[in-house]
Amino acid sequence: MGNISARTRLENAARSGLRPDPVLSVSQWADTHRVLTSVASGQSGRWRTARTPYLGEIMDRLSAWDPCQRVVLMKGGQIGGTEAGNNWLGYCIHHSPGPILVVQPTVEMAKRWSKGRLAPLLEGTPALRDRVRDPRTRDSGNTIQSKEFSGGILIITGANSAVGLRSIPVQRLFLDEIDGYPGDVDNEGDPVDLAVMRTATYRSRRKIFLVSTPTYKGGSRIETAYEESDKRRYFVPCPNCGNYQVLDWSQVRWPEGRPRGAYYVCADCEGRIENHQKTTMLARGEWRPTAEGDGETAGYHVSSLYSPHGWLSWGDIAEEFMKAKADPPRLKVWVNTKLGQTWEDRDGERVDETGLMARREAWGPPDADSGVRRLPGPVEVLTAGVDTQADRLEVEIVGWGAGYESWSVDYRVIWGDPSAQAVWRDLDALLQVIYAHAEKPGGIRVAAGCVDTGGQHTMSAYAYCRRQEAQRRRIWAIKGRSAPGQLIWPRKPSRTEKGKVNLFVVGVDQCKEDIYSRLRVADPGPGYCHFPPERDADYFTQLTVERRRVKFHRGHRTAFWWKPDGARNEALDCRVYAYAALHSLLAGGKRLGRPDGPPAGKTRKPKPEESVSQAPQEQPSAPRPRSPRSTGGDWFGPPRRGWL
């Protein structure tokens, strides 16, 4: 063979450059190029769609050649849904470039997603590493919220930023956790509608991916979008009889008292299916539409029951259910995040104050020094809530035990002008009282407290809390905020300019809904609220005076709390602030024991050899959506370093 001439080599190179890239689907691209890093995934290495086969079709509907314009994924946790979206973004950057917009619930979450998810995707996948400009290069176009690449740009923003949603026209739109979006952004309308308007230019070639765990029945964006679709469910074959079925929570069983040993019972042959058999079932599964849909939207629903073997087992889900079923707010989170279903509550129902008053109890003799009843053994920590009024301070001391069981330990009204020092000295003395305890000879005192800084005496409240900070005591200046998605306890405080004190913004709506849910718990144990004989009718009226009202606009739910004009609600406010103070301890790692009381609510009588998963809708509660981070769980640990 003679040497190839320079001309021939040049022609071969030219022909190679003219050869079109292979037509790949998103799943094929991911299997070929995607590399998971230990930073963003618990299992690093090459991506394998075979590990989560139910994601294959979802990703492929996002491929450039597929005619579908909108893909909806209503999901539970631990099923890999976020990575499906990340694979799509990698595919777009590498194989089908164009303008892309990613929307997270808030700008802060968008930045965290960019650092924790997108950056590892770009750095860990060789095919993408050189596509996005080096952020260290001057004028690289690579920032936390903007990534330029050959042929396109990726913009990351939050649903709470109207400016971010008014960015350039985009061909691809990734709307993540849409049920966490605000109902209205800067008075400009629904953030989903604003974002979708950005795709109008690419009407026939656009792709919109909506992903979320659901929240409330009738007010969930992802459920609304799913209902407009062809409502696909993932059918898997029984290893025993071969019949295809959708995995349903009602078919999960476990031995009495051992939820970790949960298994699945086939709906057709009633054969027993073990968790490890899921691998074979998922590999042979198939998506089937269950509705006609609108012709443009492919909708998918998948619960955590499909989580691959080694990720989240049926035993894990059953164990979490057993912990959550007695505590209404946690049960609601379980239904949303594990079953991927909306929660249907009894909105607007008022708690019966007469019933609460009738169940008052004397849990111990009054202490000779404080006059307060000796605390029962289950009380492990005390918190205080302080409501500031024009002529007084009102204070409730609340004891907390496992599973958020609570005791109204003390309630005081400190009369006087809050602009003077006397009332604050009296408050300081009250918060340092040592309360006698049935099992702790030395007694216990208030571990944390929240002081309302609203109203006419803001600077006086700031000054008091600043002195507490100087003494390294956990008495916090707080301000309540009524807003969807507001965490009970913020990740960090804001620093006030005038008061020179750390101010914590508390999500009062979530506090109230948790409190009202637990006021409905009928049996002592997790979530139950105890009251002493000293609480009078006025206290219970104030505690239960508010009602939650709901407005729906364009299919989206906005909840707010309402009370009659002139009605007093100081008792509720004090309880809200004491509950927020408990969450300040949770944020620092404070720790309590496991819930050990009897579960609340109805349960179906199990067979002698097994327990049957109860339908969550039987639980008498009406909580609203909450972030798992604000829930805190069962466990409390030692205070943050530097706390007393």
C-alpha positions, 0 to 999 in steps of 0.5 A: 500500500502506498502512502496516502497523499496529503490531499487524500487525508484532507478529503477524508478529514473533511468528509468525517467532519461533514458526517452527521452525529449519530441520532441518539435518545436521551437514555442512549446518550446517558448510557454512553456518556454520563458519569456519576460523581461521588459529590452528587450521587451515592453510587458513582461511576457510569450511568446505567438506565437498566438500574432504573428502567422506568426512567428510560421512556421518560428520558426518551420522550425528551429526545429532540426527535420525539414529537412530545412537547411536554413531559410530566413526572409526578413522583415519590422520593428515591426513584432517580427523577432528578437525574433523569432531568440532569441527563436531559440537560447533558444530552442538550448541551452535547447533542442538541444545543439551544437555549435552556431554562432551569427553574427551582422553587427559589433563587437560593435553591437554584444556586445550590442546585447549580453547585451540587447537581449541575457542576458535578454533571459538567465536571464528571462527564468527559463529553461535557467537560470541554463544552462549557467555558472554563469559569476561571477564564475572563469573560467566560460566560460561566457563572452559578446561574448562567452557563454558556456552551457552543450553540446555546446557553443554560440559565438557572433561576428561582420561581420567586424571581420574576426577573429570572423568569423574564429571561431570553426565549428558550427551547428547553424548559426544566421546571423542578419541584413545581409544587414548591413554587409560590402562587404568584411572583412579584404580582406578575402572575403564576411562575409556571405560566411566566416560564412557559411563555418563554418557549412560545418562540419555539412552539413546534420544537420546544420541550417542557419537563415538569417534575415534582412530588405532589402536595395537596389534592386539588391544589397541586400543580404537578397533579393538575398537569398529570391529569391533563396527560395520558396518565401513564403507570408502570406495570410490572409482572408478578414473579409468580404468576406473570400478571402485570400490575401497578405497585400499590401500597395496599398490597404491602405486608409485614410480620407483626411488629417487624415493618423492616420485613415487609414484602409485597402480595400479588393482587392476582395470585396473592403470591409473596414477592420479596424486595430483591425480586424488584430488579427482575420486575422492573427490568420487564416492566412497561409504561401503559397510558390509562387516559386519552390525554390532551395529545401534547402531554406525556404524563408519568406517575411513579412511587417510591415502591419502585425504588431499585433494590439497594436504594429504598426497600419496601421495609424502609417505606413500611418502617417510615409509615409506622413512625409517621402514621401517629403524627399527622404532619409527618404522615402527610409528608410520607404520603407525598414523598413515598407514595407520590400522591396528593394529600386530601385534607379537611380544610377550614375545619375548626378544632373543638375547644370544648373538647380540648378543655374537657380533656384537661388533666392533672399530671403531677402535684404543683411544685412548692416553689414555682406553683407549676405541676411537676413535669411528667417523665416523658418531658425532655425539653422545655421551650418558651413562646413570648407574644409582645402586646402594647401593655403586656407580654404573654408567655407559654412554657411548653414541654416536649417529648418523643414524637412531638407530644407536648405539655402546656407547662405554664402560661403567664401574662406579665403586665406592664409597658414593654418599652420599660425594663420591668416587664423584661426583668420579669420575663427573664426571671420566668425563663430561668425558673427550674421546673421540678421533674418526675425523673430528673432530681435537679429539674429542667429549665427552658432550653430555648425561646422565641420573642415576637418583635412585631408591634409597637415595641420592636426596639425593646424586644431587640434590646432584650434579645441582644442581651440574651445573645451576649449571655449566650442564651438561646432566646431568639428575636423572631418575626413571623412570616405568612408565605407558602413554602416558608420554613418553620426555622430559617437556615440562617438569621438576618442581621437587623441594622437598628437593633444589631441583633440576629432576627429569625424569620419564622414560617407561622403558617406551617407552625399553625397547621402542624399545631392544629393537626396535633390538636386533633390527635385524640389518644396520648402518644406522639403528637398528642397535646396535654393541658393542665386544669389551670387552663381556662375557657378563654385560653382554649378559645384563643388557641383555636380561634383561627381557621385556614381558608383556601383560594384557588386561582388557575388551578393553584392553591393559596392557603391563609389563616383567618380569624374574626375581627377583634378576636384574640389569638395570643394563646395560639401565637405563644404556642407558635413561637414555642414550637418555633423555638423547638425547631431552633433546637432541631436545627442545632441537632437537639435530640429526643428519644423514639416515639413510644406512645400508642398510635393515633387514628384508626387501624385495620385489624391485622391477620395473626401473622402479619400487619397490613398497610393502613390507608393513610387517608384514615388519619384525622388530620389536615396538615399542609405541605412542609419541607422535610428539613423543617419537620425535624423528624424524631431525633434531636441531638446535642446543641450546636457548638457554643450553645449552653 
